[in-house]
Amino acid sequence: MRNRAELHAAVTQVIERYRQPALVERYLGGREFTVGIVGNGTDARVIGVCEILLKPQAEANVYSLHNKELCEDLVTYVRADDDEARLAGTRALAAYRALQCRDTARIDFRSDDKGEPFFLEANPLAGLHPSHSDLPILAAQNGIEFVALIGMILDAGLARYGLTRPDRERLRRTA
């Protein structure tokens, strides 16, 4: 919205159409990040921060379902490791712990025009398609192969119950 009159008209339209209150939020015009986290409690750690860059032909200004579904053509995923990205990672880990997420999650942030990352959402059941889901993509950008990522998630879940995976070498020798 460019002015109060446009905002008022848009809010009125939402209220009349959906017959419920309208939520108005500040637009965040900066960078968008998704942060991968694995582990539990104090053992949880950021495995990577990925910046979402929309290509010119993408639906503008939003990492929408349309853009995500056609990500091969509409989105570029870039490993991010500058100060702003690291701050998003730090805040993502704090959000993960505050929300009491378990084993793994993907936490999304969008920065304002001054480079201040703001929490958007937590995805505690992040997609795990090896080449199409954000968590495996950002893991791969940070040197974590898909099978290793699944192993990390499995290990985190087992650890919550005081368990570990059986010794795979011992299992191979007895098979």
VMD Tcl script that builds the backbone (N, CA, C; Angstrom):
set m [mol new atoms 525]
animate dup $m
set s [atomselect $m all]
$s set {name element resname resid chain x y z} {
  {N N MET 1 A 0.840 -1.168 0.000}
  {CA C MET 1 A 0.000 0.000 0.000}
  {C C MET 1 A 0.894 1.243 0.000}
  {N N ARG 2 A 0.491 2.190 -0.755}
  {CA C ARG 2 A 1.278 3.409 -0.861}
  {C C ARG 2 A 0.812 4.513 0.078}
  {N N ASN 3 A -0.431 4.394 0.592}
  {CA C ASN 3 A -0.943 5.434 1.492}
  {C C ASN 3 A -2.059 4.861 2.351}
  {N N ARG 4 A -2.517 5.661 3.304}
  {CA C ARG 4 A -3.550 5.201 4.244}
  {C C ARG 4 A -4.867 4.865 3.556}
  {N N ALA 5 A -5.228 5.601 2.508}
  {CA C ALA 5 A -6.481 5.331 1.805}
  {C C ALA 5 A -6.452 3.942 1.152}
  {N N GLU 6 A -5.328 3.590 0.514}
  {CA C GLU 6 A -5.198 2.256 -0.097}
  {C C GLU 6 A -5.219 1.169 0.969}
  {N N LEU 7 A -4.551 1.427 2.075}
  {CA C LEU 7 A -4.556 0.464 3.178}
  {C C LEU 7 A -5.966 0.266 3.705}
  {N N HIS 8 A -6.681 1.362 3.935}
  {CA C HIS 8 A -8.055 1.287 4.447}
  {C C HIS 8 A -8.941 0.499 3.489}
  {N N ALA 9 A -8.819 0.743 2.197}
  {CA C ALA 9 A -9.628 0.035 1.198}
  {C C ALA 9 A -9.315 -1.463 1.207}
  {N N ALA 10 A -8.042 -1.819 1.293}
  {CA C ALA 10 A -7.649 -3.228 1.298}
  {C C ALA 10 A -8.149 -3.937 2.551}
  {N N VAL 11 A -8.026 -3.289 3.697}
  {CA C VAL 11 A -8.491 -3.882 4.950}
  {C C VAL 11 A -10.006 -4.054 4.919}
  {N N THR 12 A -10.705 -3.054 4.446}
  {CA C THR 12 A -12.169 -3.139 4.348}
  {C C THR 12 A -12.578 -4.304 3.457}
  {N N GLN 13 A -11.895 -4.464 2.345}
  {CA C GLN 13 A -12.200 -5.563 1.425}
  {C C GLN 13 A -11.989 -6.919 2.104}
  {N N VAL 14 A -10.897 -7.078 2.841}
  {CA C VAL 14 A -10.617 -8.342 3.543}
  {C C VAL 14 A -11.685 -8.615 4.597}
  {N N ILE 15 A -12.031 -7.609 5.369}
  {CA C ILE 15 A -13.029 -7.791 6.432}
  {C C ILE 15 A -14.388 -8.166 5.836}
  {N N GLU 16 A -14.793 -7.480 4.780}
  {CA C GLU 16 A -16.082 -7.781 4.158}
  {C C GLU 16 A -16.085 -9.161 3.499}
  {N N ARG 17 A -15.011 -9.513 2.854}
  {CA C ARG 17 A -14.962 -10.799 2.149}
  {C C ARG 17 A -14.911 -11.989 3.099}
  {N N TYR 18 A -14.064 -11.905 4.125}
  {CA C TYR 18 A -13.853 -13.055 5.009}
  {C C TYR 18 A -14.612 -12.972 6.325}
  {N N ARG 19 A -15.221 -11.821 6.589}
  {CA C ARG 19 A -16.029 -11.626 7.807}
  {C C ARG 19 A -15.260 -11.948 9.084}
  {N N GLN 20 A -14.051 -11.470 9.132}
  {CA C GLN 20 A -13.202 -11.609 10.312}
  {C C GLN 20 A -12.179 -10.485 10.296}
  {N N PRO 21 A -11.496 -10.260 11.399}
  {CA C PRO 21 A -10.509 -9.175 11.448}
  {C C PRO 21 A -9.396 -9.373 10.415}
  {N N ALA 22 A -8.809 -8.292 10.016}
  {CA C ALA 22 A -7.678 -8.314 9.088}
  {C C ALA 22 A -6.398 -8.063 9.867}
  {N N LEU 23 A -5.368 -8.765 9.527}
  {CA C LEU 23 A -4.062 -8.579 10.143}
  {C C LEU 23 A -3.204 -7.739 9.206}
  {N N VAL 24 A -2.678 -6.651 9.727}
  {CA C VAL 24 A -1.809 -5.780 8.945}
  {C C VAL 24 A -0.414 -5.864 9.539}
  {N N GLU 25 A 0.546 -6.206 8.689}
  {CA C GLU 25 A 1.927 -6.322 9.136}
  {C C GLU 25 A 2.812 -5.399 8.311}
  {N N ARG 26 A 3.910 -5.042 8.900}
  {CA C ARG 26 A 4.898 -4.224 8.206}
  {C C ARG 26 A 5.538 -5.035 7.079}
  {N N TYR 27 A 5.720 -4.423 5.937}
  {CA C TYR 27 A 6.381 -5.084 4.822}
  {C C TYR 27 A 7.882 -5.122 5.081}
  {N N LEU 28 A 8.457 -6.277 4.851}
  {CA C LEU 28 A 9.899 -6.464 5.016}
  {C C LEU 28 A 10.511 -6.586 3.628}
  {N N GLY 29 A 11.209 -5.565 3.218}
  {CA C GLY 29 A 11.717 -5.489 1.860}
  {C C GLY 29 A 13.131 -5.996 1.653}
  {N N GLY 30 A 13.700 -6.636 2.680}
  {CA C GLY 30 A 15.082 -7.097 2.567}
  {C C GLY 30 A 15.206 -8.531 2.101}
  {N N ARG 31 A 16.322 -9.142 2.463}
  {CA C ARG 31 A 16.666 -10.493 2.043}
  {C C ARG 31 A 15.803 -11.527 2.762}
  {N N GLU 32 A 15.625 -12.680 2.115}
  {CA C GLU 32 A 14.885 -13.779 2.725}
  {C C GLU 32 A 15.829 -14.952 2.940}
  {N N PHE 33 A 15.751 -15.534 4.151}
  {CA C PHE 33 A 16.606 -16.652 4.524}
  {C C PHE 33 A 15.769 -17.816 5.020}
  {N N THR 34 A 16.282 -19.006 4.809}
  {CA C THR 34 A 15.760 -20.177 5.483}
  {C C THR 34 A 16.945 -20.828 6.194}
  {N N VAL 35 A 16.725 -21.245 7.437}
  {CA C VAL 35 A 17.790 -21.748 8.298}
  {C C VAL 35 A 17.471 -23.188 8.687}
  {N N GLY 36 A 18.415 -24.087 8.463}
  {CA C GLY 36 A 18.247 -25.480 8.846}
  {C C GLY 36 A 18.865 -25.746 10.207}
  {N N ILE 37 A 18.116 -26.457 11.034}
  {CA C ILE 37 A 18.583 -26.784 12.387}
  {C C ILE 37 A 18.352 -28.266 12.642}
  {N N VAL 38 A 19.318 -28.894 13.305}
  {CA C VAL 38 A 19.208 -30.302 13.695}
  {C C VAL 38 A 19.628 -30.415 15.147}
  {N N GLY 39 A 18.914 -31.260 15.899}
  {CA C GLY 39 A 19.280 -31.528 17.291}
  {C C GLY 39 A 18.181 -31.126 18.245}
  {N N ASN 40 A 18.489 -31.235 19.516}
  {CA C ASN 40 A 17.515 -30.947 20.564}
  {C C ASN 40 A 18.162 -30.153 21.691}
  {N N GLY 41 A 17.399 -29.215 22.240}
  {CA C GLY 41 A 17.875 -28.442 23.385}
  {C C GLY 41 A 19.206 -27.775 23.120}
  {N N THR 42 A 20.115 -27.934 24.079}
  {CA C THR 42 A 21.426 -27.293 23.946}
  {C C THR 42 A 22.295 -27.957 22.877}
  {N N ASP 43 A 21.917 -29.171 22.427}
  {CA C ASP 43 A 22.665 -29.852 21.369}
  {C C ASP 43 A 22.215 -29.440 19.970}
  {N N ALA 44 A 21.133 -28.676 19.878}
  {CA C ALA 44 A 20.654 -28.232 18.567}
  {C C ALA 44 A 21.678 -27.289 17.953}
  {N N ARG 45 A 21.809 -27.374 16.618}
  {CA C ARG 45 A 22.763 -26.495 15.949}
  {C C ARG 45 A 22.274 -26.150 14.548}
  {N N VAL 46 A 22.700 -24.991 14.101}
  {CA C VAL 46 A 22.410 -24.547 12.744}
  {C C VAL 46 A 23.305 -25.329 11.790}
  {N N ILE 47 A 22.704 -25.944 10.782}
  {CA C ILE 47 A 23.508 -26.664 9.794}
  {C C ILE 47 A 23.734 -25.824 8.537}
  {N N GLY 48 A 23.012 -24.721 8.428}
  {CA C GLY 48 A 23.229 -23.847 7.288}
  {C C GLY 48 A 22.161 -22.785 7.154}
  {N N VAL 49 A 22.532 -21.717 6.486}
  {CA C VAL 49 A 21.618 -20.626 6.174}
  {C C VAL 49 A 21.622 -20.466 4.657}
  {N N CYS 50 A 20.444 -20.401 4.083}
  {CA C CYS 50 A 20.291 -20.289 2.649}
  {C C CYS 50 A 19.482 -19.030 2.339}
  {N N GLU 51 A 19.951 -18.253 1.387}
  {CA C GLU 51 A 19.197 -17.089 0.940}
  {C C GLU 51 A 18.340 -17.490 -0.257}
  {N N ILE 52 A 17.100 -17.034 -0.235}
  {CA C ILE 52 A 16.150 -17.299 -1.310}
  {C C ILE 52 A 16.166 -16.097 -2.252}
  {N N LEU 53 A 16.570 -16.315 -3.490}
  {CA C LEU 53 A 16.596 -15.243 -4.488}
  {C C LEU 53 A 15.603 -15.577 -5.592}
  {N N LEU 54 A 14.673 -14.672 -5.827}
  {CA C LEU 54 A 13.670 -14.889 -6.868}
  {C C LEU 54 A 14.200 -14.389 -8.204}
  {N N LYS 55 A 14.015 -15.191 -9.230}
  {CA C LYS 55 A 14.416 -14.811 -10.577}
  {C C LYS 55 A 13.402 -13.808 -11.139}
  {N N PRO 56 A 13.773 -13.063 -12.169}
  {CA C PRO 56 A 12.887 -12.023 -12.710}
  {C C PRO 56 A 11.500 -12.527 -13.116}
  {N N GLN 57 A 11.392 -13.758 -13.589}
  {CA C GLN 57 A 10.106 -14.278 -14.039}
  {C C GLN 57 A 9.259 -14.855 -12.904}
  {N N ALA 58 A 9.762 -14.847 -11.676}
  {CA C ALA 58 A 9.031 -15.368 -10.516}
  {C C ALA 58 A 7.930 -14.404 -10.089}
  {N N GLU 59 A 6.972 -14.956 -9.345}
  {CA C GLU 59 A 5.963 -14.105 -8.707}
  {C C GLU 59 A 6.728 -13.155 -7.782}
  {N N ALA 60 A 6.532 -11.873 -7.934}
  {CA C ALA 60 A 7.383 -10.861 -7.300}
  {C C ALA 60 A 7.230 -10.799 -5.785}
  {N N ASN 61 A 8.361 -10.572 -5.119}
  {CA C ASN 61 A 8.444 -10.187 -3.704}
  {C C ASN 61 A 8.013 -11.230 -2.689}
  {N N VAL 62 A 7.756 -12.465 -3.090}
  {CA C VAL 62 A 7.300 -13.447 -2.116}
  {C C VAL 62 A 7.738 -14.855 -2.553}
  {N N TYR 63 A 8.241 -15.612 -1.604}
  {CA C TYR 63 A 8.593 -17.008 -1.855}
  {C C TYR 63 A 7.304 -17.812 -1.725}
  {N N SER 64 A 6.448 -17.669 -2.714}
  {CA C SER 64 A 5.105 -18.236 -2.707}
  {C C SER 64 A 5.127 -19.725 -3.019}
  {N N LEU 65 A 3.989 -20.362 -2.832}
  {CA C LEU 65 A 3.864 -21.775 -3.187}
  {C C LEU 65 A 4.156 -21.957 -4.678}
  {N N HIS 66 A 3.661 -21.047 -5.491}
  {CA C HIS 66 A 3.922 -21.106 -6.939}
  {C C HIS 66 A 5.423 -21.082 -7.217}
  {N N ASN 67 A 6.132 -20.127 -6.604}
  {CA C ASN 67 A 7.577 -20.023 -6.822}
  {C C ASN 67 A 8.301 -21.254 -6.301}
  {N N LYS 68 A 7.870 -21.770 -5.161}
  {CA C LYS 68 A 8.524 -22.941 -4.576}
  {C C LYS 68 A 8.295 -24.183 -5.439}
  {N N GLU 69 A 7.064 -24.371 -5.913}
  {CA C GLU 69 A 6.761 -25.548 -6.726}
  {C C GLU 69 A 7.522 -25.547 -8.047}
  {N N LEU 70 A 7.805 -24.370 -8.564}
  {CA C LEU 70 A 8.550 -24.247 -9.816}
  {C C LEU 70 A 9.949 -23.694 -9.559}
  {N N CYS 71 A 10.519 -24.089 -8.417}
  {CA C CYS 71 A 11.773 -23.490 -7.952}
  {C C CYS 71 A 12.925 -23.660 -8.941}
  {N N GLU 72 A 12.943 -24.750 -9.683}
  {CA C GLU 72 A 14.037 -24.958 -10.632}
  {C C GLU 72 A 14.106 -23.833 -11.664}
  {N N ASP 73 A 12.955 -23.252 -11.989}
  {CA C ASP 73 A 12.889 -22.181 -12.983}
  {C C ASP 73 A 12.789 -20.790 -12.381}
  {N N LEU 74 A 12.308 -20.686 -11.129}
  {CA C LEU 74 A 11.963 -19.380 -10.574}
  {C C LEU 74 A 12.808 -18.917 -9.401}
  {N N VAL 75 A 13.601 -19.815 -8.818}
  {CA C VAL 75 A 14.309 -19.488 -7.578}
  {C C VAL 75 A 15.779 -19.888 -7.678}
  {N N THR 76 A 16.632 -19.076 -7.082}
  {CA C THR 76 A 18.038 -19.438 -6.902}
  {C C THR 76 A 18.282 -19.528 -5.402}
  {N N TYR 77 A 18.885 -20.628 -4.961}
  {CA C TYR 77 A 19.217 -20.833 -3.556}
  {C C TYR 77 A 20.715 -20.583 -3.387}
  {N N VAL 78 A 21.061 -19.700 -2.475}
  {CA C VAL 78 A 22.457 -19.312 -2.304}
  {C C VAL 78 A 22.869 -19.527 -0.846}
  {N N ARG 79 A 23.969 -20.243 -0.652}
  {CA C ARG 79 A 24.523 -20.386 0.701}
  {C C ARG 79 A 24.875 -18.990 1.211}
  {N N ALA 80 A 24.439 -18.667 2.426}
  {CA C ALA 80 A 24.663 -17.329 2.990}
  {C C ALA 80 A 25.465 -17.446 4.276}
  {N N ASP 81 A 26.536 -16.662 4.364}
  {CA C ASP 81 A 27.392 -16.732 5.553}
  {C C ASP 81 A 27.975 -15.366 5.892}
  {N N ASP 82 A 27.228 -14.311 5.645}
  {CA C ASP 82 A 27.678 -12.974 6.039}
  {C C ASP 82 A 27.042 -12.618 7.387}
  {N N ASP 83 A 27.307 -11.441 7.889}
  {CA C ASP 83 A 26.816 -11.043 9.216}
  {C C ASP 83 A 25.299 -11.137 9.327}
  {N N GLU 84 A 24.597 -10.663 8.310}
  {CA C GLU 84 A 23.131 -10.683 8.347}
  {C C GLU 84 A 22.600 -12.122 8.374}
  {N N ALA 85 A 23.193 -12.980 7.567}
  {CA C ALA 85 A 22.790 -14.384 7.529}
  {C C ALA 85 A 23.109 -15.088 8.848}
  {N N ARG 86 A 24.274 -14.805 9.408}
  {CA C ARG 86 A 24.626 -15.417 10.702}
  {C C ARG 86 A 23.679 -14.950 11.801}
  {N N LEU 87 A 23.242 -13.681 11.753}
  {CA C LEU 87 A 22.271 -13.185 12.729}
  {C C LEU 87 A 20.940 -13.922 12.568}
  {N N ALA 88 A 20.524 -14.148 11.324}
  {CA C ALA 88 A 19.311 -14.942 11.091}
  {C C ALA 88 A 19.482 -16.339 11.686}
  {N N GLY 89 A 20.656 -16.940 11.518}
  {CA C GLY 89 A 20.927 -18.261 12.086}
  {C C GLY 89 A 20.862 -18.269 13.605}
  {N N THR 90 A 21.437 -17.254 14.225}
  {CA C THR 90 A 21.400 -17.147 15.689}
  {C C THR 90 A 19.964 -17.004 16.182}
  {N N ARG 91 A 19.209 -16.160 15.510}
  {CA C ARG 91 A 17.805 -15.951 15.902}
  {C C ARG 91 A 16.963 -17.195 15.616}
  {N N ALA 92 A 17.284 -17.905 14.544}
  {CA C ALA 92 A 16.557 -19.134 14.225}
  {C C ALA 92 A 16.775 -20.179 15.313}
  {N N LEU 93 A 17.999 -20.311 15.782}
  {CA C LEU 93 A 18.287 -21.282 16.839}
  {C C LEU 93 A 17.544 -20.907 18.124}
  {N N ALA 94 A 17.494 -19.627 18.439}
  {CA C ALA 94 A 16.746 -19.174 19.624}
  {C C ALA 94 A 15.253 -19.478 19.460}
  {N N ALA 95 A 14.705 -19.242 18.271}
  {CA C ALA 95 A 13.290 -19.529 18.019}
  {C C ALA 95 A 13.025 -21.031 18.110}
  {N N TYR 96 A 13.906 -21.825 17.545}
  {CA C TYR 96 A 13.796 -23.283 17.578}
  {C C TYR 96 A 13.694 -23.779 19.020}
  {N N ARG 97 A 14.582 -23.263 19.847}
  {CA C ARG 97 A 14.578 -23.672 21.256}
  {C C ARG 97 A 13.356 -23.139 21.987}
  {N N ALA 98 A 12.979 -21.889 21.736}
  {CA C ALA 98 A 11.818 -21.303 22.409}
  {C C ALA 98 A 10.530 -22.044 22.044}
  {N N LEU 99 A 10.437 -22.493 20.797}
  {CA C LEU 99 A 9.257 -23.226 20.339}
  {C C LEU 99 A 9.318 -24.709 20.710}
  {N N GLN 100 A 10.430 -25.110 21.321}
  {CA C GLN 100 A 10.659 -26.493 21.734}
  {C C GLN 100 A 10.543 -27.461 20.551}
  {N N CYS 101 A 11.115 -27.048 19.421}
  {CA C CYS 101 A 11.170 -27.937 18.267}
  {C C CYS 101 A 12.064 -29.128 18.604}
  {N N ARG 102 A 11.813 -30.224 17.920}
  {CA C ARG 102 A 12.586 -31.431 18.185}
  {C C ARG 102 A 13.161 -32.014 16.910}
  {N N ASP 103 A 14.373 -32.467 17.009}
  {CA C ASP 103 A 15.083 -33.239 15.982}
  {C C ASP 103 A 15.531 -32.390 14.789}
  {N N THR 104 A 14.620 -31.711 14.124}
  {CA C THR 104 A 14.994 -30.840 13.016}
  {C C THR 104 A 13.865 -29.873 12.695}
  {N N ALA 105 A 14.216 -28.787 12.069}
  {CA C ALA 105 A 13.227 -27.825 11.574}
  {C C ALA 105 A 13.920 -26.881 10.612}
  {N N ARG 106 A 13.100 -26.191 9.880}
  {CA C ARG 106 A 13.564 -25.105 9.031}
  {C C ARG 106 A 12.860 -23.854 9.529}
  {N N ILE 107 A 13.631 -22.804 9.780}
  {CA C ILE 107 A 13.093 -21.556 10.314}
  {C C ILE 107 A 13.333 -20.462 9.269}
  {N N ASP 108 A 12.273 -19.732 8.940}
  {CA C ASP 108 A 12.356 -18.730 7.878}
  {C C ASP 108 A 12.385 -17.313 8.435}
  {N N PHE 109 A 13.198 -16.473 7.789}
  {CA C PHE 109 A 13.376 -15.071 8.180}
  {C C PHE 109 A 13.332 -14.186 6.950}
  {N N ARG 110 A 12.868 -12.976 7.157}
  {CA C ARG 110 A 12.938 -11.936 6.124}
  {C C ARG 110 A 13.464 -10.683 6.804}
  {N N SER 111 A 14.416 -10.046 6.171}
  {CA C SER 111 A 15.018 -8.839 6.740}
  {C C SER 111 A 14.275 -7.594 6.279}
  {N N ASP 112 A 14.385 -6.553 7.093}
  {CA C ASP 112 A 13.861 -5.255 6.680}
  {C C ASP 112 A 14.897 -4.577 5.791}
  {N N ASP 113 A 14.606 -3.363 5.385}
  {CA C ASP 113 A 15.511 -2.641 4.484}
  {C C ASP 113 A 16.836 -2.275 5.130}
  {N N LYS 114 A 16.934 -2.408 6.453}
  {CA C LYS 114 A 18.174 -2.081 7.162}
  {C C LYS 114 A 19.010 -3.329 7.473}
  {N N GLY 115 A 18.550 -4.501 7.009}
  {CA C GLY 115 A 19.314 -5.727 7.229}
  {C C GLY 115 A 19.028 -6.399 8.561}
  {N N GLU 116 A 17.896 -6.099 9.154}
  {CA C GLU 116 A 17.506 -6.695 10.433}
  {C C GLU 116 A 16.580 -7.888 10.155}
  {N N PRO 117 A 17.022 -9.139 10.420}
  {CA C PRO 117 A 16.185 -10.306 10.134}
  {C C PRO 117 A 15.031 -10.461 11.137}
  {N N PHE 118 A 13.834 -10.713 10.597}
  {CA C PHE 118 A 12.635 -10.926 11.397}
  {C C PHE 118 A 12.108 -12.338 11.148}
  {N N PHE 119 A 11.667 -12.979 12.211}
  {CA C PHE 119 A 11.084 -14.319 12.154}
  {C C PHE 119 A 9.814 -14.303 11.320}
  {N N LEU 120 A 9.694 -15.249 10.401}
  {CA C LEU 120 A 8.464 -15.429 9.633}
  {C C LEU 120 A 7.694 -16.645 10.109}
  {N N GLU 121 A 8.368 -17.800 10.119}
  {CA C GLU 121 A 7.678 -19.028 10.508}
  {C C GLU 121 A 8.678 -20.134 10.816}
  {N N ALA 122 A 8.174 -21.118 11.552}
  {CA C ALA 122 A 8.931 -22.335 11.826}
  {C C ALA 122 A 8.278 -23.472 11.053}
  {N N ASN 123 A 9.089 -24.316 10.477}
  {CA C ASN 123 A 8.621 -25.487 9.745}
  {C C ASN 123 A 9.164 -26.729 10.436}
  {N N PRO 124 A 8.507 -27.191 11.512}
  {CA C PRO 124 A 9.034 -28.334 12.263}
  {C C PRO 124 A 8.899 -29.661 11.517}
  {N N LEU 125 A 8.128 -29.669 10.444}
  {CA C LEU 125 A 8.030 -30.850 9.584}
  {C C LEU 125 A 8.485 -30.447 8.181}
  {N N ALA 126 A 9.717 -30.018 8.104}
  {CA C ALA 126 A 10.272 -29.530 6.839}
  {C C ALA 126 A 10.295 -30.642 5.799}
  {N N GLY 127 A 10.085 -30.250 4.553}
  {CA C GLY 127 A 10.148 -31.220 3.464}
  {C C GLY 127 A 11.516 -31.866 3.379}
  {N N LEU 128 A 11.535 -33.116 2.923}
  {CA C LEU 128 A 12.795 -33.857 2.833}
  {C C LEU 128 A 13.030 -34.448 1.448}
  {N N HIS 129 A 12.421 -33.888 0.421}
  {CA C HIS 129 A 12.715 -34.348 -0.936}
  {C C HIS 129 A 14.188 -34.023 -1.202}
  {N N PRO 130 A 14.967 -34.986 -1.652}
  {CA C PRO 130 A 16.425 -34.786 -1.757}
  {C C PRO 130 A 16.875 -33.594 -2.591}
  {N N SER 131 A 16.136 -33.247 -3.639}
  {CA C SER 131 A 16.602 -32.164 -4.498}
  {C C SER 131 A 15.597 -31.026 -4.652}
  {N N HIS 132 A 14.446 -31.134 -4.016}
  {CA C HIS 132 A 13.399 -30.134 -4.219}
  {C C HIS 132 A 12.997 -29.419 -2.924}
  {N N SER 133 A 13.422 -29.913 -1.778}
  {CA C SER 133 A 13.036 -29.319 -0.494}
  {C C SER 133 A 14.168 -28.464 0.061}
  {N N ASP 134 A 13.793 -27.380 0.738}
  {CA C ASP 134 A 14.782 -26.408 1.209}
  {C C ASP 134 A 15.795 -26.985 2.191}
  {N N LEU 135 A 15.355 -27.821 3.132}
  {CA C LEU 135 A 16.292 -28.347 4.136}
  {C C LEU 135 A 17.395 -29.188 3.492}
  {N N PRO 136 A 17.093 -30.162 2.638}
  {CA C PRO 136 A 18.179 -30.896 1.969}
  {C C PRO 136 A 19.023 -30.013 1.050}
  {N N ILE 137 A 18.411 -29.015 0.424}
  {CA C ILE 137 A 19.175 -28.115 -0.443}
  {C C ILE 137 A 20.208 -27.354 0.373}
  {N N LEU 138 A 19.776 -26.756 1.497}
  {CA C LEU 138 A 20.736 -25.977 2.297}
  {C C LEU 138 A 21.747 -26.878 2.983}
  {N N ALA 139 A 21.355 -28.091 3.329}
  {CA C ALA 139 A 22.327 -29.037 3.897}
  {C C ALA 139 A 23.420 -29.335 2.870}
  {N N ALA 140 A 23.011 -29.623 1.634}
  {CA C ALA 140 A 23.983 -29.924 0.577}
  {C C ALA 140 A 24.913 -28.737 0.333}
  {N N GLN 141 A 24.373 -27.518 0.401}
  {CA C GLN 141 A 25.209 -26.328 0.226}
  {C C GLN 141 A 26.284 -26.233 1.296}
  {N N ASN 142 A 26.038 -26.886 2.410}
  {CA C ASN 142 A 26.974 -26.843 3.530}
  {C C ASN 142 A 27.705 -28.165 3.722}
  {N N GLY 143 A 27.782 -28.963 2.653}
  {CA C GLY 143 A 28.581 -30.183 2.664}
  {C C GLY 143 A 27.953 -31.378 3.344}
  {N N ILE 144 A 26.648 -31.342 3.578}
  {CA C ILE 144 A 25.962 -32.459 4.229}
  {C C ILE 144 A 25.130 -33.187 3.181}
  {N N GLU 145 A 25.548 -34.382 2.823}
  {CA C GLU 145 A 24.812 -35.168 1.841}
  {C C GLU 145 A 23.473 -35.608 2.422}
  {N N PHE 146 A 22.529 -35.924 1.533}
  {CA C PHE 146 A 21.165 -36.254 1.950}
  {C C PHE 146 A 21.124 -37.388 2.968}
  {N N VAL 147 A 21.829 -38.483 2.703}
  {CA C VAL 147 A 21.808 -39.634 3.620}
  {C C VAL 147 A 22.369 -39.227 4.983}
  {N N ALA 148 A 23.400 -38.402 4.989}
  {CA C ALA 148 A 23.972 -37.931 6.255}
  {C C ALA 148 A 22.960 -37.046 6.998}
  {N N LEU 149 A 22.229 -36.206 6.277}
  {CA C LEU 149 A 21.195 -35.372 6.904}
  {C C LEU 149 A 20.139 -36.241 7.572}
  {N N ILE 150 A 19.667 -37.248 6.868}
  {CA C ILE 150 A 18.668 -38.150 7.442}
  {C C ILE 150 A 19.245 -38.840 8.677}
  {N N GLY 151 A 20.500 -39.237 8.623}
  {CA C GLY 151 A 21.160 -39.850 9.783}
  {C C GLY 151 A 21.236 -38.898 10.955}
  {N N MET 152 A 21.529 -37.622 10.691}
  {CA C MET 152 A 21.587 -36.617 11.767}
  {C C MET 152 A 20.221 -36.459 12.433}
  {N N ILE 153 A 19.174 -36.424 11.625}
  {CA C ILE 153 A 17.814 -36.281 12.157}
  {C C ILE 153 A 17.447 -37.522 12.974}
  {N N LEU 154 A 17.757 -38.694 12.436}
  {CA C LEU 154 A 17.495 -39.949 13.145}
  {C C LEU 154 A 18.249 -39.987 14.468}
  {N N ASP 155 A 19.524 -39.614 14.449}
  {CA C ASP 155 A 20.325 -39.602 15.672}
  {C C ASP 155 A 19.743 -38.645 16.718}
  {N N ALA 156 A 19.255 -37.491 16.267}
  {CA C ALA 156 A 18.652 -36.527 17.209}
  {C C ALA 156 A 17.404 -37.118 17.844}
  {N N GLY 157 A 16.573 -37.763 17.032}
  {CA C GLY 157 A 15.366 -38.385 17.569}
  {C C GLY 157 A 15.678 -39.508 18.540}
  {N N LEU 158 A 16.633 -40.341 18.196}
  {CA C LEU 158 A 17.030 -41.430 19.089}
  {C C LEU 158 A 17.597 -40.882 20.395}
  {N N ALA 159 A 18.399 -39.846 20.303}
  {CA C ALA 159 A 19.020 -39.263 21.500}
  {C C ALA 159 A 17.972 -38.765 22.491}
  {N N ARG 160 A 16.840 -38.268 21.988}
  {CA C ARG 160 A 15.775 -37.811 22.900}
  {C C ARG 160 A 15.299 -38.939 23.793}
  {N N TYR 161 A 15.431 -40.171 23.328}
  {CA C TYR 161 A 14.985 -41.332 24.090}
  {C C TYR 161 A 16.147 -42.104 24.717}
  {N N GLY 162 A 17.320 -41.489 24.690}
  {CA C GLY 162 A 18.489 -42.131 25.275}
  {C C GLY 162 A 18.995 -43.311 24.462}
  {N N LEU 163 A 18.719 -43.306 23.168}
  {CA C LEU 163 A 19.104 -44.411 22.300}
  {C C LEU 163 A 20.138 -43.955 21.283}
  {N N THR 164 A 20.816 -44.908 20.700}
  {CA C THR 164 A 21.734 -44.644 19.582}
  {C C THR 164 A 21.483 -45.687 18.512}
  {N N ARG 165 A 21.944 -45.408 17.310}
  {CA C ARG 165 A 21.832 -46.401 16.237}
  {C C ARG 165 A 22.744 -47.574 16.542}
  {N N PRO 166 A 22.324 -48.769 16.149}
  {CA C PRO 166 A 23.211 -49.928 16.320}
  {C C PRO 166 A 24.498 -49.708 15.532}
  {N N ASP 167 A 25.541 -50.343 15.985}
  {CA C ASP 167 A 26.828 -50.243 15.295}
  {C C ASP 167 A 26.691 -50.877 13.915}
  {N N ARG 168 A 26.737 -50.048 12.898}
  {CA C ARG 168 A 26.514 -50.543 11.537}
  {C C ARG 168 A 27.615 -51.484 11.085}
  {N N GLU 169 A 28.843 -51.277 11.513}
  {CA C GLU 169 A 29.941 -52.168 11.116}
  {C C GLU 169 A 29.701 -53.568 11.678}
  {N N ARG 170 A 29.257 -53.646 12.931}
  {CA C ARG 170 A 28.975 -54.943 13.543}
  {C C ARG 170 A 27.839 -55.641 12.792}
  {N N LEU 171 A 26.836 -54.854 12.385}
  {CA C LEU 171 A 25.698 -55.444 11.660}
  {C C LEU 171 A 26.157 -55.980 10.300}
  {N N ARG 172 A 27.059 -55.284 9.621}
  {CA C ARG 172 A 27.546 -55.755 8.317}
  {C C ARG 172 A 28.301 -57.074 8.447}
  {N N ARG 173 A 29.085 -57.219 9.539}
  {CA C ARG 173 A 29.886 -58.435 9.716}
  {C C ARG 173 A 29.019 -59.644 10.018}
  {N N THR 174 A 27.867 -59.425 10.641}
  {CA C THR 174 A 27.003 -60.566 10.995}
  {C C THR 174 A 26.012 -60.895 9.891}
  {N N ALA 175 A 25.923 -60.071 8.867}
  {CA C ALA 175 A 24.936 -60.318 7.795}
  {C C ALA 175 A 25.465 -61.291 6.760}
}
mol reanalyze $m
mol bondsrecalc $m
mol representation Tube
mol addrep $m
